[in-house]
């Protein structure tokens, strides 16, 4: 496997990495947690354009099911937790470029997802907290919010909470759970699996599968035994990375990263990179960068490979292709958006 950095752009405190599709072709999205632009990079040509010049504070970007390039993004979530004006904006391509329009205000909205069930597109949002008086005030925990996405951005979206009391509600990952698309939500009380209503129903289903403070999660059958493992970034913006396997009905640590000191773990992704089960991890502080973790069946152990060090990544988005895979990284600490091309 060969990994090469094939694209980079300066973007101060680059935080968010996402992807949308126009006419079936991947378009990579990058944005900052500060006031500033959201940029789009063509996955094939690596040509870049600007979606909008602001307002920035972008945490998450998700394509809208059934649309041709349209996507939603969290805006106005500025550091440090200056996010009372956070909300969702709808971006869509036009004949003259791009237009964006806010469709929801939701203070402290950090992560979200969209689920298509029949003709309905359900919105799931996770707020870091509900209010703050100062940076270290966590007295008003976050919530899970749901609603139905309108058909056009000219309409506003209404949401309501379905779970409250989620302290330091930070991480989110989408995966298939028991045969259904689900959102994995993490906070100080652990990992929750959230599934949208089935067709013709309105009730969301929530399972609490692990209870200890978790910042982020990724899911994958990393060892090929037919059952998924959990990659956990432990503690809110913490300093532990573990892989957890379900043993005797509960998830237990089977591997912990100990190669060098790490601080502020922040990137968690799992999938088949060039067909091989792979976790991608990243840390924002010290000399942290991107690295991947794989299982060696011959030795029965886990091996790590550095992708690039000393970059301080905040998030990644991975696009899998026939001849190559792309890792889009928001290299926060060095103020860079980067594409790493992975080939056999």
N, C-alpha and C positions, 0 to 999 in steps of 0.2 A: 504494500500500500504506500502511495506517495501523496504527501500533503504539501501544497504550495500556496503561499499567500499571493493571490492574483489580483486583488483590488484593495485599495484603501482610500479613505477620504477623511479629512480633518472635520471633526464634529465635537465641539467641546462638551465634555461630560455626556458623551453618547451613552444612552441607557437602554433604549428599546430596539429590538430586532424582530421583524415580522415578515410576512409574505402574503401577497395576493396574486390572483391569476387573471390575465386578460387574454381572451381567445385561447385559453388553455396553456399560456406561457407564463412562467413564474416571474414575478416582479418582487424584488427584495425591498424591504422598507427599513429605514433607519431614522431615529429621532433622539433628541436630547431631553434630559430632565430639566434643563434650563429653558428660558425663553429662546426660541429659535426655530429653524426650519425642520420639516419632515421631508426626507429625501427618498427617492425610488431609484433602484438600480436594476437594469435588465439582467436577468440571470444568464443569458447567452452572450450578449455583447458587452456587458458590464458598463454600458452607457448610463449616465446618471441624469436625473431631472429632479425638480423641486415640486412636491405636492402642495405645500403651503409654507409660508414664511413664519408662521406661528400659530398659536401662542406658545407651543412647546409644553414642557412638563409631561411628556408622553411616557406612560408606563407600559401599555400593552396595545398591540395592533392585531386585529383578527379579521379575516375575509368574511364577507356576508354570503351565506349559502344561497345558491340560485342566482347570484348577480355576476356580472362580467367586470371584475376589477374592483367593485365597491368594497370598502372595508370600514370597520369602526376602530376608533382609538380613544384611549383615555388621555385627556388633556388637563393642563393646569394642576398637576400634582408635582409641586416644586419642592426642592430640598430646603430645610430639613423638615419634612412633613407639613409644609405650607400648602395645604391642600383643601381648604374649606370651599374653594371655588371649582374643585375638580368635577369633571363630567365626561360625557361621551360625545364625540363628533363623528359624523358620517362623511367619509371621503369617497368621491366617485369621479371617474374619468369623463371628460367632456370633449367636444370637438376642438376646444381651445386649450386643453390641458386638464387641470383638476379643479374641483370645487369642494369645499368642506363646509359643513353646517352642524352646529351643536343640536343634539336631540334630547339630551338628558343632563341635568345637574344632579350630582350625587357626591356630597363631600367625602373626601378621603377614599374615593374609589381607586383601587390599586390594580386588581386583576379582574378579568371577565372572560366570558366565552359565549358562543352561539350554538344552539342545537336545532337542527331542522327535524321536525316531527310532522310528517304529512305536509300540509300547506302552512304550518305554523313554524316560525323561527323564534325559539325561546331565548331569552337573555338571562344569563347568570352572572351576577356581579358580586365581588368580594371587597368590602371596605376594610382598610387597615385598622381603623378605629371609627368612632362615631363623632367624637369631638375632642378637642385638645385645648388646654390653657397654656401649655408650654411643651417643649420638645419631649421631656421625660414624663409627661402626664399620660398614663394609660388607664385612667379610671373609667373611661367610657368605651368599652370594647367594640370591635367591629361586628359586622353582620353579613349574612348572605341575602342578596336581593334578587328577585326574579321579575320578569315581565315579558311581554310579547313585542318583538321588534315590528315597528310599522312598515308598511310597504314602501314608503318613500321618505327621504329626509325632511320633507316639508311638514311632516307630522312629528309631534313630540312623543316620547315614550314614557309610560307610567310604570313604576316598579313598586314592589312591596317586599318586606323582609320575611324570610322563611326560617331563619336561624339567627339567634342573637348570642351575645356573650362570648364572641370569638376573640380572645386577647391576642394582640400582635398578629393579626390575620394577614399573613404575608404571601405565602406561596400558592401556586396553582399549576396543575398539569392535567392534560387531557389524555385519556386512555380508554381502552375497551375493558369493561368490568362486567363479568358474568354475561357476556354476549351483547352488551349495550354500551354505547358511547357514554362516558361519565367524566365528571370533573373531580380531580383530587385536590382538596383544599387543605392547607396546613396553617397551624397557629400554635399557641402555647399549649393547647390541650391535645395536640396531635394531628392525625390525618383523618379527614372525612371524605367519603365517597358520595358524590351528589349526582343523581340521575334525573333527567327531565321527565315530565309526564309522558306516559304512553299515549298513542293516538286515541283521541276521544276522551282523555282524562285531563285533570288539572293538578293533581297532587305530585309534588316532587318527593323523591325518596332519598334519605340521607342515612348512611351507615358510618359509624365511628369505628375505624379499623385498627387504630394505634393511638396510645395515649402517652405522649411525652413531648416536650417542646421541640417543634420542627419548624424550620424556616422555609425550606423548599423540598420538593419531591420529584422524582422521575421513576417510571415503572418500566420493567422489561424482564423477560425471561433471559437473564444474562448467562446462565449456565446450561441452557438447552434441555432442562429436565421436564418441560411442559408446564411449569408453574412460575408465575411472575415474581420477581424480587423487587424490593423498594430501595432506590438510592435516596438517602436522606441527608439533607444538610441540617445539622442539629443545632438547636438554640437559635433564637432570633438573631440573624446576621452573625451566626456563631462561628466556631472554629473546628467543627468536626464534620467529617464526611464518612458515612457508613453505608454498607449494603446489608439489607435485612431480608431474611428468608422465613417463610412461614413454617414453623416447627412446633408440632403438638398443638396446633390451633392458634398460635400467636407468632408475631414477627419478632425474630431475634437477630442480633448483629452477627454476621458471619465474616465481615471484613471491615477494616477501618483504615483510612488513609493516614500513614505515619511517615511518609518519605521525608517531609520537611515541615517546619512550622507553617501554619496557615492561619489566616484571619479574615473574617467577613466573607464566608462562603456564600456564593450567590448564583452560580450557574448549575442547572441540573437538566440533562436531556438524556433520553434513552431511545434506541432504535437500531435498525440494521444498517450500519455504515458500510457501504460496499458489500452488503449481504452478511456482515458479521455482527453479532450482538455487541453493542457498544454503549457504555455510558460516557457522556461528556460532562466534565465538571469545570468549574472556574472559581477563582477567589479574587476579591477586589483589593485586598491590602497586602502588606509586606511585598515580596517579589512575586505575587500570585499571577497566574496566567491560565491558559486553557490546557487541559489534558484529558486523555480518554482512558477508560478502564475496560479491560476485557478479561474474559475467563479463559484460562489455558487448561483444556481438557486433559492434556498429557500430565501436567504437574498437579492438577486439581487446585490451582491457586489463581489469584487475580494479578494482572500485570497492568502497569500504567505507562502511558507514552505521552510525552509532552508535545503539544501542538505549537504553542508559543508561550514563552514566559514573560513575566514582568509587564503585563498589559492591563491587569486589573479589570477583567470583563464583568459586565453586569448581567447580560442576557445573550442567548444565542437563538438562532432559528436555523434549522437544517432542512435543506431541500434535496430529496433523493431523486437521482436520475438514472438513465440507462447506462451511460458511459462514464458518468462522474457524479459525485455528490458535492453539495456546497454547504459549508458552514459559514453562516453570516454571524459575525460577532460584534457586539457593542462593547468595544474596548474602552471602558469608562475612564479609567485612571489616566490613560495617555491621550484621551480626546480623539478617538478614532473609530470609524466604522470600517470593518474589514471583511473580505470574503476569502475563505480558504477552500481551494479546490482539491477534492480527494479523488484520486484515480487508483486503479489496480496496479 
